[in-house]
Amino acid sequence: MITARQSGLVACRSCGRVWPLGTPTCGRCGAALVSRDAKSLQRVMAWWTAGLICYIPANLYPMLVTTTFGSEEKGTIVGGAIEIARHGDFLIAAIVLIASVMIPVSKFIAIAYLAHSAWRPRPGGALRRLHLFEATEFIGRWSMIDVFVVAILSALVQFSVVASIHPGPAALTFALSVIFTMLSAKSFDPRLIWDGETIESPAEP
Amino acid sequence: MSTRKVPEDLAQYIACPNCDALYTAALPEEGGRAVCARCHTVLISTRENAGIQVLALSAAVLILVIAAVFHPFLEIHASGFGNRVSLLDVATSFRSGTLVLVSVATVMLIVLVPLIRTLLLIYVIAPIELKRPPLRHAKGAFHLAQELKPWAMTEVFSIGCAVALVKVSDLAQLDFGPAFWMFLALSVFVVINDRYLCTWSIWAAIEDTP
């Protein structure tokens, strides 16, 4: 096993083509080439921080405002999930809690851990960390479920004075938090995970 | 696939995007996959007639996206009140103040990005399948299509629909419009399409375009 970098090459992460080290852009797909994007960790943490800052008001402010005969009821993300559970729909309550609380929180922890371990590379567990990164990248988009649910409910439930549902300010901060953490995960260069690994010498010529 | 030292013709090599391992690219037999030995990332996956299937599915997605926008999406009835909404009504239901930004994002994520991505894929893959030279800017088009991939959230929206339906089911009666079924079908097509798509094969096919 030999890496592109050890062969004096830089790999394009977008299309897989290799070029001599120092080539600025990929001649095939036009993507910018960096052998190891060390600056990527700064971008990762910048988006991460922005995502975390947005996630706090997303939980404090109401996500849904329900008006029934003039009386207003404001529901936060967690409050809404508890309300659903009280009606007996435990599966749906679980989906909401997983998508809006468990996934975002574990994403924040996972990205911070990956960035920290890439900053101080050490041997062992690289494959496990790559799997964690892939899971983080895959799962991030699913947090948007709650924003879409709010959109559907606000569009549907409009019965003049009897009952109407409107989105609350948390819809914006929550959507921003999801987008920022997606950008954070996207900024991470997973090749950094492998640099602490000792590479076995190639068995074949 | 095998590893070798110091390359001469760089086009024959492929590097793993996730761990930087270097290989000489060898097309696996039809239906096979080339997987990185170190991190198990799929590097090349060939499937019989993958191109034509991606094209067919893309054409279907294109028609369904456009049709889904113009047909009724959901209808609700509760004690004498009724409301019928389209997909765009749903996407643009954030109306007050800065919440409009969420409407803009939702329209992008569930209608525009999937639509643009489908058009780009057709633009890039159709000439390859017709054995014609790639169209102008095919590389840029394919690069953009790949960048947009995580931002097309049709399948996430479908699950969102399911959650919303259960939430209102005890308050009101819901009817699904034709656009709802179209959207469900196109969400499935988008997922299948991305499974068929072999990035490496397409890059290799459009390598020499201006």
Interface residues (C-beta under 8 A of the other chain):
Chain A: M1 I2 T3 A4 R5 Q6 S7 G8 L9 A11 C12 R13 S14 C15 G16 R17 V18 W19 P20 R28 C29 G30 A31 S35 I84 H87 D89 I92 I95 V96 A126 L127 L130 E134 E137 G140 R141 W142 M144 I145 D146 V147 F148 V149 A151 I152 L153 S154 A155 L156 V157 Q158 F159 S160 V162 A163 H166 P167 P169 A171 L172 A175 I179 M182 K186 P190 R191 I193 W194 P202 E204 P205
Chain B: S2 T3 R4 K5 V6 P7 L10 A11 Y13 I14 A15 C16 P17 N18 C19 D20 A21 L22 A25 A37 R38 C39 H40 L43 L74 I76 A78 S79 F81 N83 V85 D89 V90 A91 S93 F94 S96 T98 L99 L101 V102 A105 T106 L109 I110 K139 G140 F142 H143 Q146 P150 M153 V156 F157 I159 G160 C161 V163 A164 V166 K167 V168 D170 L171 A172 L174 T199 W200 W203 E207
